Amino acid sequence: MLTIWGRANSLNVQKVLWTCAELDLPFQRIDAGGAFGGTDTAGYRVMNPSGMVPTLKDGDVVVWESNVIVRYLCATYSAGGLCPVEAPARFGQEAWMDWQTAGLWKDFRPLFIGLVRTPPPDRDAAALARAEEATARGFALLDEALRHRPFLGGAALGMADIPAGVTAHRWFALPLDRRPRLPALEDWYARLTERPGFREHVMTPLS
Ligand SMILES: N[C@@H](CCC(=O)N[C@@H](CS)C(=O)NCC(=O)O)C(=O)O
């Protein structure tokens, strides 16, 4: 049985929960982070030096950093499935995963936090407009990649779709005044919404 530490409304925790669902892996989830706290203790920091969520324990193996946890689960339990065996295909997917953290979410996070977790009087309209533009550019890049294939790694869902898919859900669910039409991205997102694990763990109210 896997153990996952992290609050269920966290984007990074949702990546791990959805991955477990895709792989039919049973897990217990322990609320941690945000209002739940629990990430400042010495015991937690031994498992996850960053003091963030999520953290995964699989027997004696402890893994932290959400996209690394997704890679670990896919490589361990779905080699040749969600995680390609051949290096070119595998690292092609890994690139999208690193880009989700270092590019797409970095640009999108201020917009998400500003619109969902910041009271209207405290919002910085100029910063939100900049983040909205940068985020739209990021999703346009994903749209371009998805024009010639149904999923980021090719014909079937792969591990690269998980971080990007969780991020896309937040973008589509945000009450934005304008959102560019990105047909390939919209079709891919529609395919994700058909998956029970995505519906259960990712398509939850924004908070
Ligand atoms: N790069 C880290 C980022 C983790 C992260 O930022 N987690 C957030 C939740 S999405 C967190 O722990 N925030 C503090 C808290 O919830 O107490 C990862 O991908 O795991």
The ligand as a Tripos MOL2 file, in Angstrom:
@<TRIPOS>MOLECULE
LIG
   20    19     1     0     0
SMALL
NO_CHARGES

@<TRIPOS>ATOM
      1 N1          8.2440   21.4220   -6.9050 N.3       1 LIG1
      2 C1          7.4100   20.8990   -5.8580 C.3       1 LIG1
      3 C2          6.4420   21.9760   -5.4370 C.3       1 LIG1
      4 C3          5.5840   21.5010   -4.3050 C.3       1 LIG1
      5 C4          4.6300   22.5910   -3.8600 C.2       1 LIG1
      6 O1          4.7670   23.7800   -4.2080 O.2       1 LIG1
      7 N2          3.6550   22.1670   -3.0950 N.am      1 LIG1
      8 C5          2.7290   23.1120   -2.5320 C.3       1 LIG1
      9 C6          1.3040   22.6240   -2.7450 C.3       1 LIG1
     10 S1          0.8840   22.5920   -4.4810 S.3       1 LIG1
     11 C7          2.9950   23.1990   -1.0410 C.2       1 LIG1
     12 O2          3.5160   22.2750   -0.4300 O.2       1 LIG1
     13 N3          2.6340   24.3370   -0.4660 N.am      1 LIG1
     14 C8          2.7730   24.5400    0.9390 C.3       1 LIG1
     15 C9          1.6790   23.8670    1.7210 C.2       1 LIG1
     16 O3          0.7230   23.3260    1.1370 O.co2     1 LIG1
     17 O4          1.7920   23.8700    2.9570 O.co2     1 LIG1
     18 C10         6.6720   19.6480   -6.3420 C.2       1 LIG1
     19 O5          6.3770   19.6060   -7.5450 O.co2     1 LIG1
     20 O6          6.4030   18.7410   -5.5530 O.co2     1 LIG1
@<TRIPOS>BOND
     1     1     2 1
     2     2     3 1
     3     2    18 1
     4     3     4 1
     5     4     5 1
     6     5     6 2
     7     5     7 1
     8     7     8 1
     9     8     9 1
    10     8    11 1
    11     9    10 1
    12    11    12 2
    13    11    13 1
    14    13    14 1
    15    14    15 1
    16    15    16 2
    17    15    17 1
    18    18    19 2
    19    18    20 1
@<TRIPOS>SUBSTRUCTURE
     1 LIG1         1 GROUP 0 **** ****
